[in-house]
Amino acid sequence: MSMQPVTMSDKKDDDGDVGVVLETRQKTQKPPMYKVMILNDDYTPMEFVVHVLERFFGMTHAQAFELMLTVHKKGLAVVGVFSFEVAETKVTQVMDFAQRHQHPLQCTMEKE
């Protein structure tokens, strides 16, 4: 008596349907971005604002000077758009740096 292996075609309850696995792809949403803004005040020296923009936002002196003038004239300016973690870090760095140098410079972030 030889034993034959049982194959799928030997099963009596097989209805012959071929199963198809559909791969559902979830759309990856881009994480929300946050605008980092510098606010004008009457006490922080313009040179300090230029230095902050160069140091923490990688701007050239010319770019930083232009943006500092925008802050001065309009009351605030967006200095960059980042992921939440990066924006939060930049705001903290700027605020700590301003505080250490005893300037009231304000830096905030808001969802884009």
Jmol script that loads the backbone (N, CA, C; Angstrom):
load data "model"
ATOM      1  N   MET A   1       0.834  -1.175   0.000  1.00  0.00           N
ATOM      2  CA  MET A   1       0.000   0.000   0.000  1.00  0.00           C
ATOM      3  C   MET A   1       0.882   1.243   0.000  1.00  0.00           C
ATOM      4  N   SER A   2       0.794   2.006  -1.105  1.00  0.00           N
ATOM      5  CA  SER A   2       1.615   3.200  -1.187  1.00  0.00           C
ATOM      6  C   SER A   2       0.770   4.406  -0.788  1.00  0.00           C
ATOM      7  N   MET A   3       1.401   5.310  -0.043  1.00  0.00           N
ATOM      8  CA  MET A   3       0.701   6.521   0.405  1.00  0.00           C
ATOM      9  C   MET A   3       0.965   7.613  -0.606  1.00  0.00           C
ATOM     10  N   GLN A   4      -0.085   8.171  -1.138  1.00  0.00           N
ATOM     11  CA  GLN A   4       0.035   9.288  -2.053  1.00  0.00           C
ATOM     12  C   GLN A   4      -0.143  10.574  -1.244  1.00  0.00           C
ATOM     13  N   PRO A   5       0.676  11.569  -1.527  1.00  0.00           N
ATOM     14  CA  PRO A   5       0.468  12.837  -0.819  1.00  0.00           C
ATOM     15  C   PRO A   5      -0.854  13.467  -1.265  1.00  0.00           C
ATOM     16  N   VAL A   6      -1.507  14.095  -0.331  1.00  0.00           N
ATOM     17  CA  VAL A   6      -2.770  14.758  -0.640  1.00  0.00           C
ATOM     18  C   VAL A   6      -2.444  16.121  -1.259  1.00  0.00           C
ATOM     19  N   THR A   7      -3.006  16.363  -2.422  1.00  0.00           N
ATOM     20  CA  THR A   7      -2.783  17.656  -3.078  1.00  0.00           C
ATOM     21  C   THR A   7      -4.061  18.466  -3.025  1.00  0.00           C
ATOM     22  N   MET A   8      -3.955  19.766  -3.369  1.00  0.00           N
ATOM     23  CA  MET A   8      -5.115  20.653  -3.339  1.00  0.00           C
ATOM     24  C   MET A   8      -6.236  20.125  -4.229  1.00  0.00           C
ATOM     25  N   SER A   9      -5.884  19.530  -5.350  1.00  0.00           N
ATOM     26  CA  SER A   9      -6.919  19.053  -6.281  1.00  0.00           C
ATOM     27  C   SER A   9      -7.646  17.821  -5.740  1.00  0.00           C
ATOM     28  N   ASP A  10      -7.077  17.161  -4.756  1.00  0.00           N
ATOM     29  CA  ASP A  10      -7.717  15.990  -4.171  1.00  0.00           C
ATOM     30  C   ASP A  10      -8.807  16.353  -3.169  1.00  0.00           C
ATOM     31  N   LYS A  11      -8.783  17.566  -2.690  1.00  0.00           N
ATOM     32  CA  LYS A  11      -9.775  17.960  -1.681  1.00  0.00           C
ATOM     33  C   LYS A  11     -11.141  18.090  -2.340  1.00  0.00           C
ATOM     34  N   LYS A  12     -12.146  17.532  -1.695  1.00  0.00           N
ATOM     35  CA  LYS A  12     -13.484  17.518  -2.244  1.00  0.00           C
ATOM     36  C   LYS A  12     -14.212  18.866  -2.099  1.00  0.00           C
ATOM     37  N   ASP A  13     -13.813  19.686  -1.107  1.00  0.00           N
ATOM     38  CA  ASP A  13     -14.559  20.921  -0.891  1.00  0.00           C
ATOM     39  C   ASP A  13     -13.966  22.125  -1.632  1.00  0.00           C
ATOM     40  N   ASP A  14     -12.978  21.894  -2.486  1.00  0.00           N
ATOM     41  CA  ASP A  14     -12.372  22.984  -3.244  1.00  0.00           C
ATOM     42  C   ASP A  14     -13.304  23.395  -4.368  1.00  0.00           C
ATOM     43  N   ASP A  15     -13.693  24.658  -4.416  1.00  0.00           N
ATOM     44  CA  ASP A  15     -14.644  25.096  -5.439  1.00  0.00           C
ATOM     45  C   ASP A  15     -13.950  25.666  -6.671  1.00  0.00           C
ATOM     46  N   GLY A  16     -12.640  25.587  -6.706  1.00  0.00           N
ATOM     47  CA  GLY A  16     -11.929  26.001  -7.912  1.00  0.00           C
ATOM     48  C   GLY A  16     -11.651  27.484  -8.008  1.00  0.00           C
ATOM     49  N   ASP A  17     -12.148  28.277  -7.043  1.00  0.00           N
ATOM     50  CA  ASP A  17     -11.865  29.715  -7.093  1.00  0.00           C
ATOM     51  C   ASP A  17     -10.400  29.978  -6.776  1.00  0.00           C
ATOM     52  N   VAL A  18      -9.862  30.925  -7.482  1.00  0.00           N
ATOM     53  CA  VAL A  18      -8.481  31.311  -7.216  1.00  0.00           C
ATOM     54  C   VAL A  18      -8.533  32.581  -6.372  1.00  0.00           C
ATOM     55  N   GLY A  19      -7.931  32.531  -5.218  1.00  0.00           N
ATOM     56  CA  GLY A  19      -7.926  33.711  -4.338  1.00  0.00           C
ATOM     57  C   GLY A  19      -6.922  34.734  -4.833  1.00  0.00           C
ATOM     58  N   VAL A  20      -7.337  35.965  -4.862  1.00  0.00           N
ATOM     59  CA  VAL A  20      -6.439  37.048  -5.267  1.00  0.00           C
ATOM     60  C   VAL A  20      -6.259  37.976  -4.066  1.00  0.00           C
ATOM     61  N   VAL A  21      -5.011  38.190  -3.719  1.00  0.00           N
ATOM     62  CA  VAL A  21      -4.728  39.095  -2.608  1.00  0.00           C
ATOM     63  C   VAL A  21      -4.567  40.492  -3.190  1.00  0.00           C
ATOM     64  N   LEU A  22      -5.424  41.385  -2.754  1.00  0.00           N
ATOM     65  CA  LEU A  22      -5.326  42.766  -3.206  1.00  0.00           C
ATOM     66  C   LEU A  22      -4.479  43.536  -2.208  1.00  0.00           C
ATOM     67  N   GLU A  23      -3.463  44.180  -2.729  1.00  0.00           N
ATOM     68  CA  GLU A  23      -2.591  44.938  -1.849  1.00  0.00           C
ATOM     69  C   GLU A  23      -3.154  46.352  -1.746  1.00  0.00           C
ATOM     70  N   THR A  24      -3.609  46.696  -0.573  1.00  0.00           N
ATOM     71  CA  THR A  24      -4.131  48.042  -0.396  1.00  0.00           C
ATOM     72  C   THR A  24      -2.992  48.925   0.084  1.00  0.00           C
ATOM     73  N   ARG A  25      -2.761  49.979  -0.667  1.00  0.00           N
ATOM     74  CA  ARG A  25      -1.698  50.909  -0.301  1.00  0.00           C
ATOM     75  C   ARG A  25      -2.316  52.097   0.396  1.00  0.00           C
ATOM     76  N   GLN A  26      -1.838  52.347   1.573  1.00  0.00           N
ATOM     77  CA  GLN A  26      -2.322  53.527   2.273  1.00  0.00           C
ATOM     78  C   GLN A  26      -1.574  54.730   1.729  1.00  0.00           C
ATOM     79  N   LYS A  27      -2.326  55.796   1.515  1.00  0.00           N
ATOM     80  CA  LYS A  27      -1.684  57.011   1.051  1.00  0.00           C
ATOM     81  C   LYS A  27      -0.933  57.617   2.225  1.00  0.00           C
ATOM     82  N   THR A  28       0.331  57.840   2.014  1.00  0.00           N
ATOM     83  CA  THR A  28       1.097  58.460   3.088  1.00  0.00           C
ATOM     84  C   THR A  28       0.894  59.961   3.009  1.00  0.00           C
ATOM     85  N   GLN A  29       0.372  60.486   4.088  1.00  0.00           N
ATOM     86  CA  GLN A  29       0.135  61.922   4.131  1.00  0.00           C
ATOM     87  C   GLN A  29       1.410  62.618   4.548  1.00  0.00           C
ATOM     88  N   LYS A  30       1.649  63.765   3.930  1.00  0.00           N
ATOM     89  CA  LYS A  30       2.792  64.554   4.337  1.00  0.00           C
ATOM     90  C   LYS A  30       2.505  65.097   5.723  1.00  0.00           C
ATOM     91  N   PRO A  31       3.520  65.097   6.583  1.00  0.00           N
ATOM     92  CA  PRO A  31       3.276  65.660   7.906  1.00  0.00           C
ATOM     93  C   PRO A  31       3.009  67.161   7.788  1.00  0.00           C
ATOM     94  N   PRO A  32       2.218  67.701   8.709  1.00  0.00           N
ATOM     95  CA  PRO A  32       1.952  69.143   8.628  1.00  0.00           C
ATOM     96  C   PRO A  32       3.248  69.927   8.823  1.00  0.00           C
ATOM     97  N   MET A  33       3.332  71.051   8.149  1.00  0.00           N
ATOM     98  CA  MET A  33       4.520  71.888   8.255  1.00  0.00           C
ATOM     99  C   MET A  33       4.194  73.105   9.115  1.00  0.00           C
ATOM    100  N   TYR A  34       5.239  73.666   9.701  1.00  0.00           N
ATOM    101  CA  TYR A  34       5.064  74.791  10.617  1.00  0.00           C
ATOM    102  C   TYR A  34       5.937  75.968  10.208  1.00  0.00           C
ATOM    103  N   LYS A  35       5.314  77.154  10.210  1.00  0.00           N
ATOM    104  CA  LYS A  35       6.034  78.388   9.901  1.00  0.00           C
ATOM    105  C   LYS A  35       6.704  78.875  11.173  1.00  0.00           C
ATOM    106  N   VAL A  36       7.966  79.235  11.060  1.00  0.00           N
ATOM    107  CA  VAL A  36       8.680  79.851  12.179  1.00  0.00           C
ATOM    108  C   VAL A  36       8.762  81.343  11.873  1.00  0.00           C
ATOM    109  N   MET A  37       8.351  82.151  12.852  1.00  0.00           N
ATOM    110  CA  MET A  37       8.291  83.595  12.646  1.00  0.00           C
ATOM    111  C   MET A  37       9.080  84.341  13.710  1.00  0.00           C
ATOM    112  N   ILE A  38       9.684  85.425  13.282  1.00  0.00           N
ATOM    113  CA  ILE A  38      10.372  86.334  14.201  1.00  0.00           C
ATOM    114  C   ILE A  38       9.493  87.576  14.299  1.00  0.00           C
ATOM    115  N   LEU A  39       9.307  88.057  15.525  1.00  0.00           N
ATOM    116  CA  LEU A  39       8.461  89.223  15.760  1.00  0.00           C
ATOM    117  C   LEU A  39       9.306  90.442  16.092  1.00  0.00           C
ATOM    118  N   ASN A  40       8.844  91.578  15.654  1.00  0.00           N
ATOM    119  CA  ASN A  40       9.547  92.834  15.908  1.00  0.00           C
ATOM    120  C   ASN A  40       9.336  93.279  17.352  1.00  0.00           C
ATOM    121  N   ASP A  41      10.335  93.935  17.900  1.00  0.00           N
ATOM    122  CA  ASP A  41      10.190  94.620  19.183  1.00  0.00           C
ATOM    123  C   ASP A  41      11.028  95.890  19.114  1.00  0.00           C
ATOM    124  N   ASP A  42      10.882  96.746  20.099  1.00  0.00           N
ATOM    125  CA  ASP A  42      11.576  98.034  20.061  1.00  0.00           C
ATOM    126  C   ASP A  42      12.941  98.013  20.739  1.00  0.00           C
ATOM    127  N   TYR A  43      13.386  96.852  21.173  1.00  0.00           N
ATOM    128  CA  TYR A  43      14.607  96.803  21.978  1.00  0.00           C
ATOM    129  C   TYR A  43      15.734  95.959  21.396  1.00  0.00           C
ATOM    130  N   THR A  44      15.400  94.892  20.702  1.00  0.00           N
ATOM    131  CA  THR A  44      16.434  94.006  20.159  1.00  0.00           C
ATOM    132  C   THR A  44      17.161  94.719  19.017  1.00  0.00           C
ATOM    133  N   PRO A  45      18.491  94.804  19.096  1.00  0.00           N
ATOM    134  CA  PRO A  45      19.237  95.468  18.019  1.00  0.00           C
ATOM    135  C   PRO A  45      19.090  94.725  16.690  1.00  0.00           C
ATOM    136  N   MET A  46      19.040  95.474  15.611  1.00  0.00           N
ATOM    137  CA  MET A  46      18.907  94.896  14.279  1.00  0.00           C
ATOM    138  C   MET A  46      20.048  93.916  13.986  1.00  0.00           C
ATOM    139  N   GLU A  47      21.245  94.261  14.419  1.00  0.00           N
ATOM    140  CA  GLU A  47      22.409  93.394  14.169  1.00  0.00           C
ATOM    141  C   GLU A  47      22.234  92.032  14.830  1.00  0.00           C
ATOM    142  N   PHE A  48      21.597  92.036  16.003  1.00  0.00           N
ATOM    143  CA  PHE A  48      21.372  90.773  16.706  1.00  0.00           C
ATOM    144  C   PHE A  48      20.412  89.893  15.921  1.00  0.00           C
ATOM    145  N   VAL A  49      19.363  90.488  15.373  1.00  0.00           N
ATOM    146  CA  VAL A  49      18.387  89.741  14.573  1.00  0.00           C
ATOM    147  C   VAL A  49      19.075  89.155  13.340  1.00  0.00           C
ATOM    148  N   VAL A  50      19.914  89.936  12.689  1.00  0.00           N
ATOM    149  CA  VAL A  50      20.666  89.465  11.517  1.00  0.00           C
ATOM    150  C   VAL A  50      21.532  88.270  11.922  1.00  0.00           C
ATOM    151  N   HIS A  51      22.208  88.394  13.063  1.00  0.00           N
ATOM    152  CA  HIS A  51      23.064  87.303  13.553  1.00  0.00           C
ATOM    153  C   HIS A  51      22.244  86.030  13.804  1.00  0.00           C
ATOM    154  N   VAL A  52      21.082  86.167  14.417  1.00  0.00           N
ATOM    155  CA  VAL A  52      20.202  85.020  14.697  1.00  0.00           C
ATOM    156  C   VAL A  52      19.789  84.337  13.386  1.00  0.00           C
ATOM    157  N   LEU A  53      19.416  85.130  12.397  1.00  0.00           N
ATOM    158  CA  LEU A  53      18.976  84.572  11.114  1.00  0.00           C
ATOM    159  C   LEU A  53      20.113  83.836  10.401  1.00  0.00           C
ATOM    160  N   GLU A  54      21.303  84.363  10.493  1.00  0.00           N
ATOM    161  CA  GLU A  54      22.468  83.696   9.893  1.00  0.00           C
ATOM    162  C   GLU A  54      22.794  82.408  10.641  1.00  0.00           C
ATOM    163  N   ARG A  55      22.822  82.497  11.957  1.00  0.00           N
ATOM    164  CA  ARG A  55      23.254  81.365  12.790  1.00  0.00           C
ATOM    165  C   ARG A  55      22.258  80.208  12.818  1.00  0.00           C
ATOM    166  N   PHE A  56      20.991  80.510  13.002  1.00  0.00           N
ATOM    167  CA  PHE A  56      20.000  79.444  13.196  1.00  0.00           C
ATOM    168  C   PHE A  56      19.208  79.080  11.942  1.00  0.00           C
ATOM    169  N   PHE A  57      19.252  79.934  10.927  1.00  0.00           N
ATOM    170  CA  PHE A  57      18.476  79.649   9.724  1.00  0.00           C
ATOM    171  C   PHE A  57      19.338  79.575   8.470  1.00  0.00           C
ATOM    172  N   GLY A  58      20.651  79.612   8.649  1.00  0.00           N
ATOM    173  CA  GLY A  58      21.595  79.405   7.548  1.00  0.00           C
ATOM    174  C   GLY A  58      21.523  80.432   6.439  1.00  0.00           C
ATOM    175  N   MET A  59      21.111  81.642   6.774  1.00  0.00           N
ATOM    176  CA  MET A  59      20.995  82.679   5.744  1.00  0.00           C
ATOM    177  C   MET A  59      22.327  83.381   5.533  1.00  0.00           C
ATOM    178  N   THR A  60      22.483  83.908   4.334  1.00  0.00           N
ATOM    179  CA  THR A  60      23.645  84.757   4.068  1.00  0.00           C
ATOM    180  C   THR A  60      23.394  86.092   4.783  1.00  0.00           C
ATOM    181  N   HIS A  61      24.431  86.903   4.875  1.00  0.00           N
ATOM    182  CA  HIS A  61      24.265  88.203   5.534  1.00  0.00           C
ATOM    183  C   HIS A  61      23.219  89.044   4.795  1.00  0.00           C
ATOM    184  N   ALA A  62      23.267  89.011   3.467  1.00  0.00           N
ATOM    185  CA  ALA A  62      22.318  89.796   2.659  1.00  0.00           C
ATOM    186  C   ALA A  62      20.883  89.314   2.882  1.00  0.00           C
ATOM    187  N   GLN A  63      20.675  87.988   2.882  1.00  0.00           N
ATOM    188  CA  GLN A  63      19.322  87.440   3.110  1.00  0.00           C
ATOM    189  C   GLN A  63      18.823  87.827   4.499  1.00  0.00           C
ATOM    190  N   ALA A  64      19.692  87.669   5.485  1.00  0.00           N
ATOM    191  CA  ALA A  64      19.328  87.961   6.876  1.00  0.00           C
ATOM    192  C   ALA A  64      18.993  89.444   7.045  1.00  0.00           C
ATOM    193  N   PHE A  65      19.757  90.295   6.400  1.00  0.00           N
ATOM    194  CA  PHE A  65      19.520  91.735   6.496  1.00  0.00           C
ATOM    195  C   PHE A  65      18.160  92.093   5.899  1.00  0.00           C
ATOM    196  N   GLU A  66      17.862  91.535   4.735  1.00  0.00           N
ATOM    197  CA  GLU A  66      16.563  91.773   4.072  1.00  0.00           C
ATOM    198  C   GLU A  66      15.396  91.334   4.964  1.00  0.00           C
ATOM    199  N   LEU A  67      15.529  90.145   5.527  1.00  0.00           N
ATOM    200  CA  LEU A  67      14.453  89.612   6.361  1.00  0.00           C
ATOM    201  C   LEU A  67      14.301  90.420   7.649  1.00  0.00           C
ATOM    202  N   MET A  68      15.416  90.856   8.211  1.00  0.00           N
ATOM    203  CA  MET A  68      15.373  91.693   9.406  1.00  0.00           C
ATOM    204  C   MET A  68      14.613  92.986   9.107  1.00  0.00           C
ATOM    205  N   LEU A  69      14.827  93.553   7.915  1.00  0.00           N
ATOM    206  CA  LEU A  69      14.098  94.771   7.539  1.00  0.00           C
ATOM    207  C   LEU A  69      12.608  94.496   7.392  1.00  0.00           C
ATOM    208  N   THR A  70      12.265  93.323   6.874  1.00  0.00           N
ATOM    209  CA  THR A  70      10.852  92.931   6.762  1.00  0.00           C
ATOM    210  C   THR A  70      10.221  92.854   8.151  1.00  0.00           C
ATOM    211  N   VAL A  71      10.930  92.217   9.090  1.00  0.00           N
ATOM    212  CA  VAL A  71      10.435  92.115  10.471  1.00  0.00           C
ATOM    213  C   VAL A  71      10.241  93.521  11.034  1.00  0.00           C
ATOM    214  N   HIS A  72      11.220  94.367  10.798  1.00  0.00           N
ATOM    215  CA  HIS A  72      11.192  95.736  11.329  1.00  0.00           C
ATOM    216  C   HIS A  72      10.016  96.537  10.761  1.00  0.00           C
ATOM    217  N   LYS A  73       9.777  96.397   9.470  1.00  0.00           N
ATOM    218  CA  LYS A  73       8.716  97.174   8.803  1.00  0.00           C
ATOM    219  C   LYS A  73       7.321  96.595   9.008  1.00  0.00           C
ATOM    220  N   LYS A  74       7.204  95.276   8.944  1.00  0.00           N
ATOM    221  CA  LYS A  74       5.875  94.643   8.973  1.00  0.00           C
ATOM    222  C   LYS A  74       5.478  94.098  10.339  1.00  0.00           C
ATOM    223  N   GLY A  75       6.421  94.043  11.265  1.00  0.00           N
ATOM    224  CA  GLY A  75       6.092  93.546  12.602  1.00  0.00           C
ATOM    225  C   GLY A  75       6.435  92.086  12.813  1.00  0.00           C
ATOM    226  N   LEU A  76       6.510  91.321  11.730  1.00  0.00           N
ATOM    227  CA  LEU A  76       6.927  89.922  11.818  1.00  0.00           C
ATOM    228  C   LEU A  76       7.261  89.418  10.427  1.00  0.00           C
ATOM    229  N   ALA A  77       7.963  88.306  10.382  1.00  0.00           N
ATOM    230  CA  ALA A  77       8.272  87.665   9.095  1.00  0.00           C
ATOM    231  C   ALA A  77       8.461  86.175   9.312  1.00  0.00           C
ATOM    232  N   VAL A  78       8.043  85.417   8.315  1.00  0.00           N
ATOM    233  CA  VAL A  78       8.280  83.972   8.327  1.00  0.00           C
ATOM    234  C   VAL A  78       9.731  83.762   7.931  1.00  0.00           C
ATOM    235  N   VAL A  79      10.480  83.073   8.786  1.00  0.00           N
ATOM    236  CA  VAL A  79      11.900  82.866   8.521  1.00  0.00           C
ATOM    237  C   VAL A  79      12.193  81.460   8.005  1.00  0.00           C
ATOM    238  N   GLY A  80      11.174  80.588   8.014  1.00  0.00           N
ATOM    239  CA  GLY A  80      11.347  79.242   7.482  1.00  0.00           C
ATOM    240  C   GLY A  80      10.120  78.395   7.743  1.00  0.00           C
ATOM    241  N   VAL A  81      10.012  77.299   7.009  1.00  0.00           N
ATOM    242  CA  VAL A  81       8.913  76.345   7.177  1.00  0.00           C
ATOM    243  C   VAL A  81       9.538  74.974   7.374  1.00  0.00           C
ATOM    244  N   PHE A  82       9.147  74.309   8.468  1.00  0.00           N
ATOM    245  CA  PHE A  82       9.802  73.075   8.875  1.00  0.00           C
ATOM    246  C   PHE A  82       8.782  72.069   9.409  1.00  0.00           C
ATOM    247  N   SER A  83       9.250  70.835   9.610  1.00  0.00           N
ATOM    248  CA  SER A  83       8.430  69.846  10.309  1.00  0.00           C
ATOM    249  C   SER A  83       8.263  70.336  11.752  1.00  0.00           C
ATOM    250  N   PHE A  84       7.330  69.755  12.480  1.00  0.00           N
ATOM    251  CA  PHE A  84       7.046  70.201  13.845  1.00  0.00           C
ATOM    252  C   PHE A  84       8.296  70.185  14.717  1.00  0.00           C
ATOM    253  N   GLU A  85       9.029  69.067  14.694  1.00  0.00           N
ATOM    254  CA  GLU A  85      10.196  68.910  15.568  1.00  0.00           C
ATOM    255  C   GLU A  85      11.267  69.940  15.259  1.00  0.00           C
ATOM    256  N   VAL A  86      11.538  70.154  13.975  1.00  0.00           N
ATOM    257  CA  VAL A  86      12.571  71.112  13.581  1.00  0.00           C
ATOM    258  C   VAL A  86      12.133  72.534  13.952  1.00  0.00           C
ATOM    259  N   ALA A  87      10.873  72.870  13.674  1.00  0.00           N
ATOM    260  CA  ALA A  87      10.361  74.206  13.998  1.00  0.00           C
ATOM    261  C   ALA A  87      10.452  74.462  15.498  1.00  0.00           C
ATOM    262  N   GLU A  88      10.040  73.479  16.276  1.00  0.00           N
ATOM    263  CA  GLU A  88      10.068  73.614  17.732  1.00  0.00           C
ATOM    264  C   GLU A  88      11.495  73.830  18.231  1.00  0.00           C
ATOM    265  N   THR A  89      12.422  73.092  17.662  1.00  0.00           N
ATOM    266  CA  THR A  89      13.836  73.212  18.042  1.00  0.00           C
ATOM    267  C   THR A  89      14.364  74.600  17.705  1.00  0.00           C
ATOM    268  N   LYS A  90      14.053  75.083  16.508  1.00  0.00           N
ATOM    269  CA  LYS A  90      14.529  76.410  16.081  1.00  0.00           C
ATOM    270  C   LYS A  90      13.984  77.500  17.005  1.00  0.00           C
ATOM    271  N   VAL A  91      12.695  77.428  17.325  1.00  0.00           N
ATOM    272  CA  VAL A  91      12.078  78.420  18.214  1.00  0.00           C
ATOM    273  C   VAL A  91      12.787  78.401  19.571  1.00  0.00           C
ATOM    274  N   THR A  92      13.005  77.219  20.105  1.00  0.00           N
ATOM    275  CA  THR A  92      13.677  77.084  21.407  1.00  0.00           C
ATOM    276  C   THR A  92      15.095  77.642  21.353  1.00  0.00           C
ATOM    277  N   GLN A  93      15.831  77.309  20.289  1.00  0.00           N
ATOM    278  CA  GLN A  93      17.199  77.795  20.151  1.00  0.00           C
ATOM    279  C   GLN A  93      17.242  79.323  20.107  1.00  0.00           C
ATOM    280  N   VAL A  94      16.369  79.912  19.301  1.00  0.00           N
ATOM    281  CA  VAL A  94      16.350  81.377  19.160  1.00  0.00           C
ATOM    282  C   VAL A  94      15.972  82.040  20.481  1.00  0.00           C
ATOM    283  N   MET A  95      14.935  81.509  21.130  1.00  0.00           N
ATOM    284  CA  MET A  95      14.476  82.101  22.388  1.00  0.00           C
ATOM    285  C   MET A  95      15.554  81.996  23.475  1.00  0.00           C
ATOM    286  N   ASP A  96      16.201  80.850  23.565  1.00  0.00           N
ATOM    287  CA  ASP A  96      17.273  80.664  24.556  1.00  0.00           C
ATOM    288  C   ASP A  96      18.438  81.610  24.273  1.00  0.00           C
ATOM    289  N   PHE A  97      18.813  81.712  23.002  1.00  0.00           N
ATOM    290  CA  PHE A  97      19.923  82.562  22.589  1.00  0.00           C
ATOM    291  C   PHE A  97      19.613  84.033  22.901  1.00  0.00           C
ATOM    292  N   ALA A  98      18.406  84.463  22.593  1.00  0.00           N
ATOM    293  CA  ALA A  98      17.999  85.845  22.863  1.00  0.00           C
ATOM    294  C   ALA A  98      18.001  86.122  24.366  1.00  0.00           C
ATOM    295  N   GLN A  99      17.504  85.171  25.126  1.00  0.00           N
ATOM    296  CA  GLN A  99      17.452  85.326  26.577  1.00  0.00           C
ATOM    297  C   GLN A  99      18.861  85.428  27.171  1.00  0.00           C
ATOM    298  N   ARG A 100      19.757  84.557  26.682  1.00  0.00           N
ATOM    299  CA  ARG A 100      21.152  84.577  27.169  1.00  0.00           C
ATOM    300  C   ARG A 100      21.816  85.920  26.890  1.00  0.00           C
ATOM    301  N   HIS A 101      21.406  86.566  25.798  1.00  0.00           N
ATOM    302  CA  HIS A 101      21.982  87.863  25.439  1.00  0.00           C
ATOM    303  C   HIS A 101      21.110  89.026  25.917  1.00  0.00           C
ATOM    304  N   GLN A 102      20.112  88.703  26.740  1.00  0.00           N
ATOM    305  CA  GLN A 102      19.221  89.678  27.371  1.00  0.00           C
ATOM    306  C   GLN A 102      18.482  90.562  26.365  1.00  0.00           C
ATOM    307  N   HIS A 103      17.990  89.908  25.316  1.00  0.00           N
ATOM    308  CA  HIS A 103      17.152  90.592  24.337  1.00  0.00           C
ATOM    309  C   HIS A 103      15.752  89.993  24.394  1.00  0.00           C
ATOM    310  N   PRO A 104      14.716  90.820  24.210  1.00  0.00           N
ATOM    311  CA  PRO A 104      13.340  90.324  24.284  1.00  0.00           C
ATOM    312  C   PRO A 104      12.814  89.750  22.963  1.00  0.00           C
ATOM    313  N   LEU A 105      13.711  89.421  22.052  1.00  0.00           N
ATOM    314  CA  LEU A 105      13.313  88.895  20.746  1.00  0.00           C
ATOM    315  C   LEU A 105      12.364  87.714  20.903  1.00  0.00           C
ATOM    316  N   GLN A 106      11.270  87.734  20.148  1.00  0.00           N
ATOM    317  CA  GLN A 106      10.288  86.643  20.181  1.00  0.00           C
ATOM    318  C   GLN A 106      10.310  85.871  18.868  1.00  0.00           C
ATOM    319  N   CYS A 107      10.253  84.561  19.020  1.00  0.00           N
ATOM    320  CA  CYS A 107      10.213  83.650  17.875  1.00  0.00           C
ATOM    321  C   CYS A 107       9.073  82.680  18.150  1.00  0.00           C
ATOM    322  N   THR A 108       8.174  82.525  17.177  1.00  0.00           N
ATOM    323  CA  THR A 108       7.011  81.642  17.364  1.00  0.00           C
ATOM    324  C   THR A 108       6.856  80.729  16.167  1.00  0.00           C
ATOM    325  N   MET A 109       5.947  79.786  16.303  1.00  0.00           N
ATOM    326  CA  MET A 109       5.640  78.885  15.187  1.00  0.00           C
ATOM    327  C   MET A 109       4.137  78.693  15.119  1.00  0.00           C
ATOM    328  N   GLU A 110       3.658  78.438  13.897  1.00  0.00           N
ATOM    329  CA  GLU A 110       2.243  78.102  13.738  1.00  0.00           C
ATOM    330  C   GLU A 110       2.111  77.165  12.549  1.00  0.00           C
ATOM    331  N   LYS A 111       1.067  76.354  12.599  1.00  0.00           N
ATOM    332  CA  LYS A 111       0.811  75.385  11.535  1.00  0.00           C
ATOM    333  C   LYS A 111       0.569  76.122  10.230  1.00  0.00           C
ATOM    334  N   GLU A 112       1.170  75.594   9.164  1.00  0.00           N
ATOM    335  CA  GLU A 112       1.044  76.226   7.858  1.00  0.00           C
ATOM    336  C   GLU A 112      -0.352  76.034   7.295  1.00  0.00           C
TER     337      GLU A 112
END
end "model"
wireframe off; spacefill off
backbone 0.3
color backbone group
